[in-house]
Amino acid sequence: MRLNDATPKKGSKHRPRRVGRGISAGQGASAGLGMRGQKSRSGGSTRPGFEGGQQPLYKRIPKLKHFTVINRRQYTTINVSKLASLPANTEVTLESLLGAGIVTSNKGPLKILGDGNLNVSLQVKAAAFTAGARSKIEAAGGSCEVVEANRG
């Protein structure tokens, strides 16, 4: 058996009803579409979502731009340039920066960003480092240690 051999069973298919071919044919004149109105005209009906000229629902509702992250990670950020004022071989943590007054508020775990230059060797302990910050700290002879951020 081939695909072209698959045909419907004899007598299961009916010919389509011929509408609008005169009153003696049964579905003459209005062809079962009613007397007047948009749905009785030729050319079918309206497109999906059409509301008769009223501003449709899909245009009335606000469009979603970006989904906000519900439990976003908040970091206390500081650039490498701010660490340059510290003395050499200092251990840098969030607590030591708050004590020195370099960072004024604790918004979460410490993250070191790579803007600026650093020429002092420091032992930095933070929750996250950018690639630029890590390379600048290590180039100055310091070390970067990732400490686990406290999830509050």
C-alpha positions in Angstrom: 0.0 0.0 0.0 1.2 3.5 -0.9 0.2 6.9 0.3 -1.8 7.7 -2.8 -3.8 4.4 -2.3 -5.2 5.8 1.0 -8.6 7.1 0.1 -11.8 7.6 2.2 -14.3 4.8 2.4 -17.0 4.7 -0.3 -20.0 6.8 0.7 -18.2 8.7 3.6 -17.5 11.8 1.6 -20.4 14.2 0.6 -20.2 16.9 -2.0 -20.1 20.4 -0.6 -23.4 22.3 -0.4 -23.9 24.7 -3.3 -25.2 27.8 -1.6 -26.5 31.0 -3.2 -27.7 29.4 -6.5 -31.4 30.3 -6.5 -34.4 29.8 -4.3 -35.1 26.3 -5.6 -31.7 25.1 -4.4 -32.6 25.4 -0.7 -29.9 27.9 0.3 -30.6 30.7 -2.2 -30.5 34.5 -1.9 -28.6 35.1 1.4 -26.9 31.6 1.4 -27.6 31.0 5.1 -25.7 34.1 6.2 -28.7 36.3 7.2 -30.0 39.4 5.7 -27.5 42.2 6.2 -24.4 43.0 8.1 -20.6 42.6 8.0 -20.7 38.8 8.4 -23.1 38.4 5.4 -20.8 40.3 3.0 -18.4 38.7 0.6 -14.7 38.4 1.7 -15.3 36.5 4.9 -15.3 38.0 8.4 -12.9 40.3 10.4 -9.4 39.4 11.4 -8.8 37.9 14.9 -8.7 40.6 17.6 -10.8 43.1 15.7 -13.3 44.8 17.9 -15.4 46.8 15.5 -13.1 49.8 15.3 -12.7 50.1 19.1 -9.1 50.0 20.2 -8.5 46.2 20.5 -7.3 44.6 23.8 -3.9 43.7 22.5 -3.2 47.4 21.8 -4.8 48.6 25.1 -2.6 46.6 27.5 0.9 47.7 28.3 3.7 45.9 26.5 6.3 44.0 28.6 9.8 45.3 28.0 12.1 43.5 30.5 11.2 41.2 33.3 12.6 42.3 36.6 14.6 39.7 38.5 12.6 39.0 41.7 15.5 38.1 44.1 18.2 40.2 42.5 21.7 40.0 44.0 22.6 43.4 45.5 26.3 44.2 46.0 28.2 46.9 47.8 30.5 48.0 44.9 33.8 49.8 45.0 36.4 50.6 42.3 40.1 49.6 42.4 41.0 53.3 42.3 39.5 53.8 45.8 41.7 51.0 47.2 44.9 52.8 46.1 44.8 55.1 49.2 45.2 52.1 51.6 48.6 51.2 52.9 50.5 48.3 51.4 49.8 44.7 52.5 46.4 45.6 54.1 43.7 43.0 54.3 40.7 44.5 52.6 37.2 43.3 53.6 33.8 45.0 53.7 34.1 45.6 57.5 37.6 47.2 57.1 36.4 49.5 54.3 33.4 50.6 56.4 35.7 51.2 59.4 38.1 53.3 57.2 35.2 55.3 55.8 35.9 54.4 52.2 32.5 52.7 51.9 29.7 54.4 53.7 26.8 52.0 53.5 26.4 48.2 53.5 24.1 47.2 50.6 25.2 43.6 50.5 28.3 41.6 49.9 31.4 43.4 48.6 32.1 43.4 44.8 35.4 44.9 43.4 35.1 46.8 40.1 38.1 47.5 37.8 37.9 51.2 37.2 41.1 53.1 37.9 44.7 52.1 38.7 46.3 50.3 41.7 49.9 50.3 42.6 49.8 48.9 46.2 49.9 45.3 47.2 46.6 44.3 49.0 45.0 41.1 50.2 41.4 41.6 49.1 38.6 39.4 50.4 35.3 40.0 48.5 32.2 38.1 47.3 32.9 38.9 43.6 35.6 40.5 41.4 35.4 41.7 37.8 38.0 40.4 35.5 39.7 43.8 35.2 39.8 44.3 38.9 41.3 40.8 39.5 44.0 41.4 37.0 44.9 44.9 38.4 45.1 43.7 42.0 47.3 40.7 41.0 49.5 42.9 38.8 50.2 45.2 41.8 51.4 42.1 43.7 48.2 41.6 45.8 45.9 38.6 46.1 42.1 38.1 45.5 40.1 35.8 47.7 36.5 35.0 47.0 34.5 34.8 50.3 31.0 33.3 50.5 28.4 36.0 50.5 26.0 35.9 53.4 22.5 35.4 52.0 20.2 37.6 54.1 
